[in-house]
Structure formats: structure tokens, C-alpha cells
Amino acid sequence: MNAMNDSYLDQITLGDCREHLPLLEDGSIDLFLSDIPYGIGLDDWDVLHKNTNSALLGQSPAQQGKSAFKRRGKPINGWSQADRNIGVEYEAWCKSWAEMVMPKMKNGASLFVFGARRTLHRAINAFEESGFLLKDTLAWVKGSAHHRAQRLSIVFERRGLKDAAESRQGWRLGNLAPVYEPIAWFMKPYKIGGTIADNVLEYEVGAMNLAECEIQGADPTSVLEFSFQRHERRIHEAQKPLKLIEFLIKLTTKEEQTVLDPIMGSGTTAIAAAHLKRRFIGFEIVPAYHATALQRLEQEAGMRHFTDQSESQLKLFEKPTQGYSS
């Protein structure tokens, strides 16, 4: 590892990754693994566009009072042209840092990018335009999922439309239960004329360690079923199970190799890397999440970070006030 990375190694740095990624050593990262914002308006940090439609992040009557449905991804009164630009702007945001990641990865290295079912294609476009190859798309099957399908008959009953309500018994508004989330698996191309086996010899990345990732004695598939453990602390609404992140790290890296997560969130990637004796480099822009990630890293991985972030920042977690802007 080059000295250029020394100040970032095994650290979660507070700040916008776009200010720090250019400072990393080219060809120094063995694995990119990040649960990036999905651009679906989950919270302030997930609004990655300039849309000024005041209804975009409102609530419908059916959502009021339900903590799982704090925000709408769709304006209450229909889609405007500004709303239709959300995906394009999200793709541009992804590309703004994906192209910075490209030179930092080793040839043949893997990149795992979590995404939403309806916006992941935008992240895929951004990474492909930045030079990466899409290797596969995995499916993480969640242990539970919030279902947003509202009964159409109830909507009509509230409007006093008795006949319409009776004719629409069993019909719902919304989507099927979202029991999985996709994970895009990219690879940085290896040199023309060589093979992936040659690349493993030269860069030590590009292969899969299936022996370390067997599930009940069988090779894993592209459908990954991991749930949160009983003792697992949940501090972020988009947090992923530690075992899932550990699986992806074990699948593609060896001990002492370096994992990059430029949007660290709750710090799960750092904790998984520490547990598996990998090095990590991480960034987080929201001070509250940064503080809680450091706290988790100390409590769950025994890594004490000396930082100028005060204990008072832990209180900010309940309402983060800073995030990415488009």
C-alpha cells in the first residue's frame, strides 16, 4: 500500500468522498463495496436532484402516522417534467464519483453497488460510462419487508363511492411486497490480451473464494438470503446485515487486502472488514452517521478512533442535517 493512502487506511473520514477519492493511490483498492443512496427520497440524504416540486416528499393520507412510510417517491398530484428528470440527475450524481473510483481500483477488482429496483439501472449506466463492466446482478432476499399496497376499496369508501368500493374488493394500490434488493456486481477490466487467471497472478483479484462462502455445505448462488442477527444494532434506516457484507468481502478478497466504501453510512463495511482482517477506507458526509459509525466500530470491532468529533454529535443522529447535493 502506497503512503498516499496511509492517512485513510482503517479510518472512516468525515467528508464528501468526492473531495478525498482523488487523493488515493491509483491501483490500490482490491474491492469496492458500498450501500449507496438509492435516490428514491428515503430521507434528506437520499434526495439527489434539484426537483422543487413541493409535493414530492409529502405524505398521502394512508401514510400519515406510519414511521415506515415517512416520504413519498412520487408527487401526490402527479408527475411533472421536473419529476421525470430525477433519474437522470441521480445517474449524474453517481457518475460524479464513480469516475473518480475507476483509477483507484486494481485491474480485475470487483465492485458491489447496492441499489433500488427502480433506480439501480441509473447507477449501472454511470458505472459503465466510467469504464467498469457489469459482471452480474445479485438479489439480496430480506428477512422482512414493508408493504405499501393500499386497499383500493378503502380509498373509495372514504370518498363515499360505495359501488366502486364493492367492485374493487381485493384490489390494491402500490407494488408487490419488496422482498429483495438488487446488488450490481461490476469489475474493472483487466488488460487486453490477458486472462482473468493471469490477472489473479499479477493483481491478486478477480477470482471468487467459494470455499469460504459455502452456505449449508453448498456453493452460493446469485440469490443471497441474510437477515439481521438478534444482537445486531440498527442505527440507520438503510442499514444492511453484517453477515451479508462479510459474505461479499470473503467472496472476493484475501486478508490484508483493502476495501473501499466511500459512502459508509452506519459503518457496516468497516466493521465487516475489521472482523475479516481486511484493511478499509471509508468516507461519510453526515456528521451524525459518522459519529455513530465510529462508535459501532469501537464497540463491535474494538477499533478506537481518535477524532475531533465530539460526543455531542451522537445526538445529531436523530435528525441528520447534512447530506449529498446534486
C-alpha positions in Angstrom: 0.0 0.0 0.0 1.4 3.4 -1.0 2.0 6.0 1.6 -0.6 8.2 -0.1 -3.3 6.1 1.5 -1.8 5.9 5.0 -4.0 8.7 6.4 -7.1 7.0 5.2 -6.4 3.3 6.0 -8.6 1.8 8.6 -10.4 5.1 9.0 -13.9 6.5 8.4 -13.2 10.0 7.3 -15.8 12.7 7.8 -16.5 14.5 4.5 -17.7 14.3 0.9 -15.9 11.4 -0.8 -15.6 13.4 -4.0 -13.0 15.6 -2.1 -11.0 12.7 -1.0 -11.1 10.0 -3.7 -8.7 11.9 -6.0 -6.1 11.7 -3.2 -6.0 7.9 -3.0 -3.2 6.0 -4.8 -4.1 4.7 -8.2 -4.5 0.9 -8.5 -4.5 0.5 -4.7 -8.1 -0.8 -4.0 -8.9 -4.5 -4.0 -12.7 -4.2 -3.5 -15.3 -1.5 -3.7 -18.4 -2.3 -1.6 -21.0 0.4 -0.8 -24.7 0.7 0.0 -25.0 4.0 -1.8 -28.1 6.3 -1.6 -30.8 5.0 -3.9 -32.1 8.3 -5.0 -35.7 7.4 -4.0 -36.3 10.2 -1.4 -36.0 7.9 1.6 -34.7 10.9 3.6 -32.9 14.2 3.1 -29.6 12.5 2.4 -31.3 10.4 -0.3 -32.6 13.4 -2.3 -30.0 13.7 -5.1 -31.8 16.0 -7.5 -32.8 19.7 -7.9 -36.6 18.9 -8.1 -38.6 21.7 -6.5 -42.0 20.0 -6.7 -43.3 20.7 -3.2 -45.4 17.6 -3.2 -42.5 15.2 -3.9 -41.7 14.4 -0.3 -45.2 14.7 1.1 -47.4 12.0 2.6 -50.7 10.6 1.4 -53.5 10.2 4.0 -52.8 6.5 4.2 -49.1 7.1 5.0 -49.7 9.6 7.8 -48.6 8.3 11.2 -46.7 5.3 9.8 -43.0 5.6 10.5 -42.1 3.2 7.7 -43.6 5.5 5.1 -42.3 8.9 6.0 -41.8 10.0 2.4 -43.3 9.5 -1.0 -41.2 8.9 -4.0 -43.9 10.3 -6.2 -45.7 13.7 -6.0 -49.2 13.5 -4.7 -50.7 15.4 -7.6 -48.9 13.5 -10.4 -45.6 13.7 -12.2 -44.2 16.9 -13.6 -41.3 17.3 -16.1 -39.0 18.1 -13.1 -40.0 14.8 -11.5 -39.1 12.9 -14.7 -35.6 14.3 -14.5 -34.9 12.7 -11.1 -33.4 9.6 -12.6 -31.2 11.5 -15.0 -29.9 13.6 -12.1 -29.3 10.6 -9.9 -27.3 9.0 -12.7 -25.2 12.2 -13.0 -24.6 12.1 -9.2 -23.4 8.5 -9.4 -21.1 9.3 -12.2 -19.6 12.3 -10.4 -17.8 9.9 -8.0 -17.8 6.6 -9.9 -15.4 8.1 -12.5 -13.1 9.0 -9.6 -13.2 5.5 -8.3 -12.1 3.9 -11.6 -8.4 4.7 -11.5 -8.1 3.7 -7.8 -9.2 0.1 -8.4 -6.8 -2.7 -9.3 -7.3 -4.3 -12.7 -9.9 -7.1 -12.3 -11.1 -5.9 -9.0 -14.8 -6.3 -8.0 -17.3 -3.6 -7.1 -20.5 -4.3 -5.3 -23.1 -1.5 -5.5 -26.4 -1.8 -3.7 -29.4 -0.1 -5.3 -33.2 0.2 -5.6 -35.1 -1.9 -8.0 -36.3 1.1 -9.9 -33.1 3.2 -9.9 -30.2 0.7 -10.0 -30.2 0.9 -13.8 -29.1 4.5 -13.5 -26.2 3.6 -11.2 -25.3 0.8 -13.7 -25.2 3.4 -16.5 -23.0 5.7 -14.5 -20.5 2.9 -13.7 -20.4 1.6 -17.2 -19.8 5.1 -18.6 -17.0 5.4 -16.0 -15.3 2.3 -17.6 -16.5 -0.6 -15.4 -18.0 -3.8 -16.7 -21.3 -5.2 -15.3 -20.4 -8.7 -14.2 -23.8 -9.8 -12.7 -26.7 -8.6 -10.7 -27.3 -10.3 -7.3 -30.5 -10.4 -5.3 -30.4 -9.9 -1.5 -33.5 -11.5 -0.1 -34.6 -9.6 3.0 -35.9 -11.2 6.2 -38.9 -8.8 6.2 -40.2 -6.0 4.0 -42.7 -3.1 4.5 -45.6 -3.5 2.1 -47.1 -0.3 0.7 -50.1 -1.7 -1.2 -53.2 0.2 0.0 -56.6 -1.3 -0.4 -58.4 0.4 -3.2 -61.8 -0.4 -1.8 -60.9 1.6 1.4 -59.8 4.6 -0.7 -63.2 4.6 -2.5 -65.1 4.0 0.8 -63.5 7.1 2.2 -64.7 9.0 -0.8 -68.3 7.7 -0.3 -68.1 5.7 -3.5 -69.8 2.5 -2.3 -70.4 0.8 -5.7 -66.8 1.4 -6.7 -65.5 0.1 -3.4 -67.5 -3.1 -3.7 -66.4 -3.7 -7.3 -62.7 -3.3 -6.3 -62.6 -5.7 -3.4 -59.2 -7.4 -3.3 -57.5 -4.7 -5.5 -54.6 -2.7 -4.1 -52.6 0.4 -5.0 -48.8 0.1 -5.0 -46.3 -2.7 -5.6 -45.8 -6.3 -4.7 -44.1 -6.9 -1.4 -40.4 -5.8 -1.9 -38.7 -8.9 -0.6 -35.4 -8.4 -2.4 -32.9 -5.6 -3.2 -30.5 -5.8 -6.2 -26.7 -5.6 -5.9 -24.8 -4.7 -9.1 -21.5 -6.6 -9.4 -19.0 -4.7 -11.5 -15.4 -5.5 -12.5 -12.6 -3.2 -13.5 -11.4 -4.6 -16.9 -8.1 -6.3 -16.9 -5.6 -5.7 -19.7 -6.4 -6.8 -23.3 -4.6 -10.0 -24.3 -4.5 -11.5 -20.8 -6.8 -13.8 -18.9 -8.5 -13.5 -15.6 -6.2 -16.2 -14.3 -3.2 -14.0 -15.4 -4.8 -11.1 -13.7 -5.1 -13.0 -10.4 -1.3 -13.8 -10.6 -0.4 -10.1 -11.2 -3.0 -8.2 -9.0 -4.4 -10.9 -6.7 -8.0 -10.0 -7.5 -10.6 -11.3 -10.0 -11.5 -14.8 -8.7 -14.1 -16.0 -6.2 -13.4 -17.8 -2.9 -16.3 -20.2 -3.0 -14.8 -22.5 -0.3 -15.1 -19.6 2.2 -18.6 -18.8 1.2 -20.4 -22.1 1.2 -24.0 -22.0 2.5 -25.1 -25.1 4.3 -22.3 -27.1 2.5 -23.3 -25.9 -1.0 -21.8 -23.2 -3.3 -23.6 -19.9 -3.0 -25.9 -18.6 -5.8 -26.8 -15.2 -7.1 -29.7 -15.1 -4.6 -28.4 -14.2 -1.1 -30.5 -14.7 1.9 -29.2 -12.9 5.0 -31.1 -11.4 7.9 -30.1 -9.2 10.8 -28.9 -11.1 13.9 -30.8 -10.7 17.1 -28.0 -8.8 18.8 -27.3 -6.6 15.7 -27.6 -2.9 16.5 -29.7 -0.9 13.9 -28.7 2.8 13.6 -29.5 3.6 10.0 -32.8 3.0 8.2 -30.9 1.7 5.1 -28.5 -0.5 7.1 -27.6 -3.9 5.7 -26.9 -7.1 7.7 -23.3 -7.5 8.8 -23.3 -11.2 7.6 -24.3 -10.1 4.1 -21.4 -7.6 3.9 -19.0 -10.1 5.3 -20.1 -12.6 2.7 -19.3 -10.2 -0.2 -15.9 -9.4 1.3 -14.9 -13.0 1.8 -16.1 -13.9 -1.7 -13.7 -11.5 -3.5 -10.7 -10.6 -1.2 -8.0 -12.1 1.0 -6.8 -11.0 4.4 -4.9 -7.7 4.4 -6.5 -6.5 1.1 -8.2 -3.2 1.0 -11.9 -2.5 0.8 -13.2 0.9 -0.2 -16.7 2.3 0.9 -17.0 6.0 0.0 -20.5 6.3 1.5 -20.1 4.5 4.8 -23.4 5.2 6.5 -23.7 3.1 9.6 -20.1 1.7 9.3 -21.1 -1.9 8.5 -18.5 -2.3 5.7 -15.7 -1.1 8.1 -16.8 -3.5 10.9 -17.0 -6.4 8.5 -13.6 -5.7 7.1 -12.1 -5.5 10.6 -13.7 -8.8 11.6 -12.2 -10.4 8.5 -8.7 -8.9 8.9 -9.1 -6.7 5.8 -8.0 -3.1 5.6 -10.6 -0.5 4.8 -11.0 3.1 3.6 -14.3 4.9 4.2 -16.0 8.3 4.0 -19.2 9.6 5.4 -20.6 13.0 4.8 -23.3 13.2 7.5 -21.7 14.1 10.9 -24.3 12.2 12.9 -23.8 9.0 11.0 -20.1 9.4 11.0 -20.1 9.6 14.8 -22.3 6.6 15.3 -20.3 4.6 12.8 -17.1 5.3 14.8 -19.0 4.3 17.9 -20.0 1.0 16.3 -16.5 0.4 15.1 -15.2 0.7 18.6 -17.9 -1.4 20.2 -18.2 -4.1 17.6 -14.7 -4.4 16.2 -12.6 -3.0 19.1 -11.1 -0.2 17.0 -10.7 3.1 18.8 -10.6 6.2 16.6 -9.1 9.4 17.8 -11.1 12.1 16.2 -12.1 15.7 16.8 -15.7 14.8 16.6 -17.3 15.5 19.9 -19.8 13.2 21.8 -22.5 15.8 21.2 -22.6 14.7 17.5 -24.1 11.4 18.6 -27.2 13.4 19.5 -27.5 14.6 15.9 -28.3 11.1 14.7 -32.0 11.5 15.3 -32.1 14.2 12.6 -29.1 14.5 10.3 -28.9 17.9 8.7 -26.2 17.4 6.1 -26.1 15.2 3.0 -25.2 15.0 -0.6 -26.4 17.6 -3.0 -26.7 17.2 -6.8 
